[in-house]
Amino acid sequence: MQIVFHAGAHVTDEDRLLKCLLRDRDALTARGVSVPGPRRYRPLIKNAFAAMEEAEPAEDARDVLIDAILDEEIADRVFLSNEHFFGSRRFAVIDNQFYPLAEQRLRHLRSLFPQDQIELFMAIRNPATFVPALLRDAAPRTVRTVLETSDPRALRWSDLFVRIRAAVPDVSITVWCNEDTPLIWGQILREAAGLEPTEEVSGALDLIAEIMKESGFRRLQDYLAKAPPMTEVHRRRVLAAFLDKYAREDAVEEELDLAGWTEELVEELTEDYDDDVARIQHIPGVNLIAP
């Protein structure tokens, strides 16, 4: 069985991917793809992680979990999503690392599902905007921990994926930049569901609709409805052209409000992030979805 874990990176509305796939739930079920409701599995996996701190899982743990998750549904592929797979916000950045608990959690998953093909899906985000967003509503203790133990200049997403590959080399990783998501959302949905590149999915234009002027989005819909079939690359060029003309400035601009962070620091972090994304492309076993 293929088990897809969408591990949130606290970068955006982490349940958006789950919500979009749930809209196609019946069609996906017919294809052997299960998208169970999160209440069915999040507490189970959380409890399993806690138990594994003390002992290895029982021999029948995998079958018990799968039966509970699927609830008599038959599936070849299961999509599970939880922004806390790698820990809560206070464990997101510690000692110049993103998600120091990631390797341990994935080893637990591998132990729980030893017979299955595990895939990891997650978005990343420019540390210049990720860290402020992470700390915006965080508890004072979390703010102190992040700011006192980590230098944002040292944070690299590529380091996280290198660590994961070393810990669980048979787990494949699919990653994308949050900044690119509106243009590639359809492909993200299809790959998460294991669908072919040409198959239609609900919600493929949801994100771009949110950052475009209403009149521009209507023109985009009209254009796509009348246009002949196009490749994914061509489609993205069309989306990018409409977005360039009709983007809402208030939706694409981000306010950074973190004491001591200067424009120079933000520019430096952004340049480092661009280099880091290029580095991620060359990590074996990592599939980077890019425009």
Backbone hydrogen bonds in HBPLUS format (Angstrom, degrees):
<---DONOR---> <-ACCEPTOR-->    atom                        ^
c    i                          cat <-CA-CA->   ^        H-A-AA   ^      H-
h    n   atom  resd res      DA  || num        DHA   H-A  angle D-A-AA Bond
n    s   type  num  typ     dist DA aas  dist angle  dist       angle   num
A0117-GLN N   A0001-MET O   2.86 MM 116  6.10 154.8  1.92 151.8 159.6     1
A0002-GLN N   A0076-ASP O   2.86 MM  74  6.19 173.0  1.87 157.9 157.0     2
A0078-VAL N   A0002-GLN O   2.83 MM  76  6.32 153.2  1.91 158.2 167.1     3
A0003-ILE N   A0117-GLN O   2.81 MM 114  6.07 165.3  1.83 156.8 160.9     4
A0119-GLU N   A0003-ILE O   2.93 MM 116  6.20 160.7  1.97 151.3 152.0     5
A0004-VAL N   A0078-VAL O   2.77 MM  74  6.01 171.8  1.78 174.4 176.6     6
A0080-LEU N   A0004-VAL O   2.81 MM  76  5.98 169.3  1.82 168.0 171.3     7
A0005-PHE N   A0119-GLU O   2.81 MM 114  6.14 170.5  1.82 170.4 170.3     8
A0121-PHE N   A0005-PHE O   2.92 MM 116  6.12 165.1  1.94 150.2 150.5     9
A0006-HIS N   A0080-LEU O   2.71 MM  74  6.08 167.1  1.73 159.9 164.6    10
A0082-ASN N   A0006-HIS O   3.02 MM  76  6.30 166.6  2.04 168.2 165.5    11
A0007-ALA N   A0121-PHE O   3.00 MM 114  6.26 136.5  2.19 158.9 172.1    12
A0008-GLY N   A0082-ASN O   3.36 MM  74  6.02 162.8  2.39 106.1 111.1    13
A0014-GLU N   A0012-THR O   2.94 MM   2  5.57 107.0  2.49 115.5  98.6    14
A0016-ARG N   A0013-ASP O   3.00 MM   3  5.58 166.3  2.02 122.2 125.9    15
A0019-LYS N   A0015-ASP O   2.81 MM   4  6.03 164.6  1.84 160.4 164.9    16
A0020-CYS N   A0016-ARG O   2.99 MM   4  6.19 159.5  2.03 152.2 156.8    17
A0021-LEU N   A0017-LEU O   3.12 MM   4  6.34 163.3  2.15 149.7 154.0    18
A0022-LEU N   A0018-LEU O   2.92 MM   4  6.12 150.4  2.01 150.3 159.1    19
A0023-ARG N   A0020-CYS O   3.14 MM   3  5.31 136.1  2.34  98.8 110.5    20
A0024-ASP N   A0021-LEU O   3.00 MM   3  5.34 142.7  2.14 106.1 116.5    21
A0025-ARG N   A0022-LEU O   3.09 MM   3  4.64 157.2  2.14 105.7 105.2    22
A0028-LEU N   A0024-ASP O   2.85 MM   4  6.01 161.1  1.89 163.2 169.8    23
A0029-THR N   A0025-ARG O   2.81 MM   4  5.95 156.0  1.87 151.2 158.1    24
A0030-ALA N   A0026-ASP O   3.11 MM   4  6.37 152.6  2.19 145.5 151.8    25
A0031-ARG N   A0028-LEU O   2.88 MM   3  4.97 136.7  2.07  98.8 112.3    26
A0033-VAL N   A0028-LEU O   2.85 MM   5  5.00 163.3  1.87 143.7 139.7    27
A0032-GLY N   A0029-THR O   3.00 MM   3  5.06 162.6  2.03 107.0 111.4    28
A0076-ASP N   A0032-GLY O   2.77 MM  44  5.29 160.1  1.81 137.8 142.7    29
A0077-ARG N   A0032-GLY O   3.10 MM  45  6.40 150.8  2.19 162.7 163.8    30
A0034-SER N   A0077-ARG O   2.75 MM  43  6.16 165.9  1.77 165.1 165.4    31
A0079-PHE N   A0034-SER O   2.91 MM  45  6.27 160.5  1.95 167.8 173.7    32
A0040-ARG N   A0037-GLY O   3.03 MM   3  5.72 156.4  2.09 119.7 126.8    33
A0041-TYR N   A0038-PRO O   3.14 MM   3  5.60 144.9  2.26 109.7 118.0    34
A0042-ARG N   A0038-PRO O   2.93 MM   4  5.71 171.6  1.93 166.9 169.2    35
A0045-ILE N   A0041-TYR O   2.95 MM   4  6.12 167.0  1.96 165.6 166.9    36
A0046-LYS N   A0042-ARG O   3.00 MM   4  6.10 159.2  2.05 150.0 156.4    37
A0047-ASN N   A0043-PRO O   2.93 MM   4  6.05 161.4  1.97 147.3 151.9    38
A0048-ALA N   A0044-LEU O   2.91 MM   4  6.13 148.3  2.02 141.2 151.0    39
A0049-PHE N   A0045-ILE O   2.88 MM   4  6.10 157.7  1.93 149.9 154.7    40
A0050-ALA N   A0046-LYS O   3.10 MM   4  6.39 158.6  2.15 145.7 151.3    41
A0051-ALA N   A0047-ASN O   2.95 MM   4  6.19 157.6  2.00 147.7 153.5    42
A0052-MET N   A0048-ALA O   2.96 MM   4  6.14 145.7  2.08 145.6 155.0    43
A0053-GLU N   A0050-ALA O   3.21 MM   3  5.47 157.2  2.26 104.1 111.0    44
A0054-GLU N   A0051-ALA O   3.04 MM   3  5.68 158.2  2.09 113.6 120.2    45
A0055-ALA N   A0051-ALA O   3.21 MM   4  6.53 150.9  2.30 143.5 152.3    46
A0061-ALA N   A0058-ALA O   3.02 MM   3  5.13 166.2  2.04 113.1 116.1    47
A0064-VAL N   A0060-ASP O   2.99 MM   4  6.18 160.6  2.03 157.4 163.4    48
A0065-LEU N   A0061-ALA O   2.96 MM   4  6.13 163.0  1.98 151.6 155.9    49
A0066-ILE N   A0062-ARG O   2.90 MM   4  6.13 171.3  1.91 158.3 160.8    50
A0067-ASP N   A0063-ASP O   2.94 MM   4  6.00 163.0  1.97 146.0 150.9    51
A0068-ALA N   A0064-VAL O   3.05 MM   4  6.22 155.2  2.11 143.5 150.3    52
A0069-ILE N   A0065-LEU O   2.80 MM   4  6.02 156.6  1.86 155.2 162.3    53
A0070-LEU N   A0066-ILE O   2.87 MM   4  5.92 172.3  1.88 156.2 158.4    54
A0071-ASP N   A0067-ASP O   2.89 MM   4  5.61 145.8  2.01 135.4 145.1    55
A0073-GLU N   A0070-LEU O   2.98 MM   3  4.94 154.2  2.04 105.0 112.9    56
A0085-PHE N   A0082-ASN O   3.20 MM   3  5.58 157.9  2.25 120.7 118.2    57
A0087-GLY N   A0084-HIS O   2.99 MM   3  4.61 164.3  2.02 102.0 105.3    58
A0091-PHE N   A0088-SER O   2.91 MM   3  5.53 159.6  1.95 119.5 126.4    59
A0092-ALA N   A0089-ARG O   3.03 MM   3  5.08 166.6  2.05 113.5 114.4    60
A0099-TYR N   A0092-ALA O   2.76 MM   7  4.62 163.1  1.79 129.1 132.9    61
A0094-ILE N   A0097-GLN O   3.10 MM   3  5.42 148.8  2.20 146.4 153.6    62
A0097-GLN N   A0094-ILE O   3.01 MM   3  5.42 138.5  2.18 111.4 123.0    63
A0102-ALA N   A0099-TYR O   3.01 MM   3  5.46 168.0  2.03 121.4 124.3    64
A0105-ARG N   A0101-LEU O   3.01 MM   4  6.19 167.0  2.02 162.7 166.5    65
A0106-LEU N   A0102-ALA O   2.97 MM   4  6.15 159.5  2.01 153.4 159.0    66
A0107-ARG N   A0103-GLU O   2.88 MM   4  6.10 150.6  1.97 148.7 157.3    67
A0108-HIS N   A0104-GLN O   2.98 MM   4  6.25 153.6  2.05 146.0 153.3    68
A0109-LEU N   A0105-ARG O   2.96 MM   4  6.32 154.9  2.02 144.5 151.2    69
A0110-ARG N   A0106-LEU O   2.89 MM   4  6.11 157.2  1.94 146.1 152.1    70
A0111-SER N   A0107-ARG O   2.90 MM   4  6.18 149.6  2.00 145.9 154.3    71
A0112-LEU N   A0108-HIS O   2.83 MM   4  6.11 150.1  1.92 150.1 159.1    72
A0113-PHE N   A0109-LEU O   2.88 MM   4  6.02 149.6  1.97 149.6 157.1    73
A0116-ASP N   A0113-PHE O   3.31 MM   3  5.58 160.3  2.35 110.2 115.9    74
A0120-LEU N   A0172-SER O   2.83 MM  52  6.14 165.0  1.85 158.3 163.4    75
A0174-THR N   A0120-LEU O   2.75 MM  54  6.11 161.7  1.79 166.7 173.2    76
A0122-MET N   A0174-THR O   3.06 MM  52  6.60 149.9  2.16 158.4 167.6    77
A0124-ILE N   A0176-TRP O   2.86 MM  52  6.24 149.5  1.95 157.4 165.4    78
A0178-ASN N   A0124-ILE O   2.74 MM  54  5.76 165.6  1.76 167.5 169.2    79
A0129-THR N   A0126-ASN O   2.86 MM   3  5.60 154.5  1.93 124.2 131.0    80
A0130-PHE N   A0126-ASN O   2.73 MM   4  5.80 157.7  1.77 151.9 157.6    81
A0131-VAL N   A0127-PRO O   3.19 MM   4  5.56 166.2  2.21 127.9 131.7    82
A0133-ALA N   A0129-THR O   3.10 MM   4  6.11 158.0  2.15 142.3 149.0    83
A0134-LEU N   A0130-PHE O   2.78 MM   4  5.94 153.5  1.85 152.9 161.3    84
A0135-LEU N   A0131-VAL O   3.03 MM   4  6.21 149.5  2.13 150.5 157.7    85
A0136-ARG N   A0132-PRO O   2.94 MM   4  5.85 120.4  2.30 140.5 154.9    86
A0138-ALA N   A0135-LEU O   3.25 MM   3  4.77 159.1  2.29  95.0 101.1    87
A0142-THR N   A0139-ALA O   2.91 MM   3  5.31 121.0  2.27 110.2 124.6    88
A0143-VAL N   A0139-ALA O   3.10 MM   4  6.48 160.3  2.14 157.3 163.3    89
A0144-ARG N   A0140-PRO O   2.97 MM   4  6.22 165.1  1.99 153.4 156.6    90
A0145-THR N   A0141-ARG O   2.97 MM   4  6.17 161.2  2.00 147.3 152.7    91
A0146-VAL N   A0142-THR O   2.99 MM   4  6.18 169.2  2.00 158.0 159.5    92
A0147-LEU N   A0143-VAL O   3.02 MM   4  6.12 174.8  2.03 156.8 158.3    93
A0148-GLU N   A0144-ARG O   2.85 MM   4  5.73 149.2  1.94 148.0 155.8    94
A0149-THR N   A0145-THR O   3.06 MM   4  5.87 143.4  2.20 141.0 148.4    95
A0150-SER N   A0146-VAL O   3.15 MM   4  5.75 136.9  2.34 144.9 150.8    96
A0154-ALA N   A0151-ASP O   2.81 MM   3  5.49 159.0  1.85 125.0 131.8    97
A0155-LEU N   A0152-PRO O   3.33 MM   3  5.36 159.4  2.38 102.2 108.1    98
A0160-LEU N   A0157-TRP O   3.00 MM   3  5.18 119.2  2.38 100.5 115.3    99
A0161-PHE N   A0157-TRP O   3.22 MM   4  6.67 156.7  2.28 153.7 158.9   100
A0162-VAL N   A0158-SER O   2.94 MM   4  6.16 152.4  2.01 151.4 159.4   101
A0163-ARG N   A0159-ASP O   2.95 MM   4  6.15 158.1  2.00 148.4 154.2   102
A0164-ILE N   A0160-LEU O   2.95 MM   4  6.24 156.0  2.01 147.4 154.3   103
A0165-ARG N   A0161-PHE O   2.93 MM   4  6.03 163.9  1.95 144.6 149.0   104
A0166-ALA N   A0162-VAL O   3.05 MM   4  6.22 150.4  2.14 143.7 151.4   105
A0167-ALA N   A0163-ARG O   3.00 MM   4  6.22 148.6  2.10 145.0 153.6   106
A0168-VAL N   A0164-ILE O   2.84 MM   4  5.95 171.6  1.85 165.0 166.1   107
A0171-VAL N   A0168-VAL O   3.05 MM   3  5.73 169.1  2.06 127.0 129.4   108
A0173-ILE N   A0285-GLY O   3.12 MM 112  6.32 164.4  2.15 167.9 168.9   109
A0287-ASN N   A0173-ILE O   2.70 MM 114  6.02 170.5  1.71 162.2 165.1   110
A0175-VAL N   A0287-ASN O   2.88 MM 112  6.22 160.1  1.92 154.2 159.2   111
A0289-ILE N   A0175-VAL O   2.89 MM 114  6.24 160.6  1.93 164.1 169.6   112
A0180-ASP N   A0177-CYS O   2.92 MM   3  5.41 147.3  2.03 113.5 122.8   113
A0181-THR N   A0178-ASN O   3.19 MM   3  5.15 155.3  2.26 103.2 110.7   114
A0183-LEU N   A0180-ASP O   3.02 MM   3  5.83 135.3  2.23 128.0 137.8   115
A0184-ILE N   A0181-THR O   3.11 MM   3  5.23 133.6  2.34 103.9 116.5   116
A0185-TRP N   A0181-THR O   2.89 MM   4  5.37 111.6  2.37 160.2 167.3   117
A0187-GLN N   A0184-ILE O   3.06 MM   3  5.46 116.8  2.48 107.2 121.5   118
A0188-ILE N   A0184-ILE O   3.01 MM   4  6.33 158.4  2.06 156.6 163.6   119
A0189-LEU N   A0185-TRP O   2.99 MM   4  6.24 164.3  2.02 155.4 158.4   120
A0190-ARG N   A0186-GLY O   3.02 MM   4  6.26 162.1  2.05 148.5 153.5   121
A0191-GLU N   A0187-GLN O   2.87 MM   4  6.02 168.2  1.89 155.2 158.2   122
A0192-ALA N   A0188-ILE O   2.93 MM   4  6.02 157.6  1.98 149.3 155.9   123
A0193-ALA N   A0189-LEU O   3.07 MM   4  6.23 148.6  2.17 143.2 151.2   124
A0194-GLY N   A0190-ARG O   2.87 MM   4  5.92 110.5  2.36 135.4 153.5   125
A0195-LEU N   A0190-ARG O   2.79 MM   5  4.87 164.7  1.81 147.4 147.0   126
A0194-GLY N   A0191-GLU O   3.16 MM   3  4.82 146.5  2.27  91.4 101.4   127
A0199-GLU N   A0196-GLU O   3.14 MM   3  5.55 164.3  2.16 116.9 121.9   128
A0206-ASP N   A0203-GLY O   3.10 MM   3  4.94 163.9  2.12 104.9 109.8   129
A0209-ALA N   A0205-LEU O   3.00 MM   4  6.06 147.4  2.11 150.3 159.4   130
A0210-GLU N   A0207-LEU O   3.14 MM   3  5.25 130.0  2.40  96.3 108.8   131
A0211-ILE N   A0208-ILE O   3.30 MM   3  5.44 143.9  2.44  99.1 108.5   132
A0248-ARG N   A0211-ILE O   2.81 MM  37  5.50 165.7  1.83 140.9 142.5   133
A0213-LYS N   A0246-TYR O   2.84 MM  33  5.59 160.2  1.88 158.4 163.7   134
A0216-GLY N   A0213-LYS O   3.03 MM   3  5.25 116.4  2.45 101.5 117.0   135
A0217-PHE N   A0213-LYS O   2.95 MM   4  6.27 155.5  2.01 157.9 165.6   136
A0218-ARG N   A0214-GLU O   3.06 MM   4  6.31 155.6  2.12 148.8 154.7   137
A0219-ARG N   A0215-SER O   3.15 MM   4  6.42 154.3  2.22 142.2 148.9   138
A0220-LEU N   A0216-GLY O   2.92 MM   4  6.22 150.7  2.01 144.9 153.6   139
A0221-GLN N   A0217-PHE O   2.91 MM   4  6.19 159.9  1.95 151.4 155.9   140
A0222-ASP N   A0218-ARG O   2.98 MM   4  6.22 160.6  2.02 149.0 154.1   141
A0223-TYR N   A0219-ARG O   2.90 MM   4  6.09 158.8  1.94 147.5 153.6   142
A0224-LEU N   A0220-LEU O   2.95 MM   4  6.17 167.7  1.96 156.9 159.2   143
A0225-ALA N   A0221-GLN O   2.94 MM   4  6.06 150.9  2.03 145.7 154.0   144
A0226-LYS N   A0222-ASP O   3.15 MM   4  6.33 145.9  2.27 145.4 152.8   145
A0227-ALA N   A0223-TYR O   2.93 MM   4  5.95 135.6  2.13 147.0 159.7   146
A0235-ARG N   A0231-THR O   2.89 MM   4  6.11 161.2  1.93 152.0 157.7   147
A0236-ARG N   A0232-GLU O   2.99 MM   4  6.20 154.5  2.05 146.3 152.3   148
A0237-ARG N   A0233-VAL O   3.10 MM   4  6.39 150.0  2.19 145.0 153.1   149
A0238-VAL N   A0234-HIS O   3.02 MM   4  6.37 152.4  2.10 149.6 157.1   150
A0239-LEU N   A0235-ARG O   2.94 MM   4  6.26 165.3  1.96 152.9 156.5   151
A0240-ALA N   A0236-ARG O   2.81 MM   4  5.97 161.4  1.85 148.8 154.1   152
A0241-ALA N   A0237-ARG O   2.95 MM   4  6.10 152.6  2.02 142.7 149.8   153
A0242-PHE N   A0238-VAL O   3.03 MM   4  6.31 164.9  2.05 157.9 160.9   154
A0243-LEU N   A0239-LEU O   2.85 MM   4  5.99 157.2  1.90 149.3 156.8   155
A0244-ASP N   A0240-ALA O   2.87 MM   4  5.97 152.4  1.95 143.3 150.6   156
A0245-LYS N   A0241-ALA O   3.28 MM   4  6.49 141.7  2.43 137.6 146.6   157
A0245-LYS N   A0242-PHE O   3.18 MM   3  5.20 126.4  2.49  93.5 106.9   158
A0246-TYR N   A0242-PHE O   2.79 MM   4  5.88 153.4  1.86 152.8 160.7   159
A0247-ALA N   A0243-LEU O   2.91 MM   4  4.92 127.2  2.20 142.2 139.3   160
A0251-ALA N   A0248-ARG O   2.96 MM   3  5.34 146.3  2.08 108.9 119.2   161
A0252-VAL N   A0248-ARG O   3.26 MM   4  6.58 135.7  2.47 150.6 162.7   162
A0253-GLU N   A0249-GLU O   3.15 MM   4  6.03 138.3  2.34 149.5 156.3   163
A0261-TRP N   A0258-LEU O   3.07 MM   3  5.78 162.0  2.10 146.9 146.9   164
A0266-VAL N   A0262-THR O   3.08 MM   4  6.41 161.5  2.11 150.7 155.4   165
A0267-GLU N   A0263-GLU O   2.95 MM   4  6.18 159.7  1.99 149.3 154.4   166
A0268-GLU N   A0264-GLU O   2.97 MM   4  6.18 155.7  2.03 144.8 151.7   167
A0269-LEU N   A0265-LEU O   2.86 MM   4  6.11 163.9  1.89 156.2 160.1   168
A0270-THR N   A0266-VAL O   2.93 MM   4  6.07 152.5  2.01 145.8 153.6   169
A0271-GLU N   A0267-GLU O   3.01 MM   4  6.25 156.9  2.06 148.2 153.5   170
A0272-ASP N   A0268-GLU O   3.00 MM   4  6.25 161.1  2.04 149.5 155.0   171
A0273-TYR N   A0269-LEU O   2.85 MM   4  6.03 148.4  1.95 142.4 151.7   172
A0274-ASP N   A0270-THR O   3.02 MM   4  6.28 157.9  2.07 148.1 152.7   173
A0275-ASP N   A0271-GLU O   3.12 MM   4  6.42 159.7  2.16 147.9 153.0   174
A0276-ASP N   A0272-ASP O   2.85 MM   4  6.07 148.0  1.95 143.4 153.4   175
A0277-VAL N   A0273-TYR O   2.88 MM   4  6.17 155.6  1.94 155.4 160.5   176
A0278-ALA N   A0274-ASP O   3.19 MM   4  6.46 157.3  2.24 144.5 150.2   177
A0279-ARG N   A0275-ASP O   3.01 MM   4  6.31 144.1  2.15 140.5 150.8   178
A0279-ARG N   A0276-ASP O   3.06 MM   3  4.92 117.6  2.47  90.5 106.3   179
A0280-ILE N   A0276-ASP O   2.93 MM   4  6.27 147.9  2.04 147.8 156.5   180
A0281-GLN N   A0277-VAL O   3.31 MM   4  6.64 144.9  2.44 145.3 152.7   181
A0282-HIS N   A0279-ARG O   3.07 MM   3  5.61 154.6  2.14 113.1 120.4   182
A0283-ILE N   A0280-ILE O   3.10 MM   3  5.37 172.1  2.11 116.2 117.6   183
A0286-VAL N   A0283-ILE O   3.20 MM   3  5.75 146.8  2.31 143.0 141.0   184
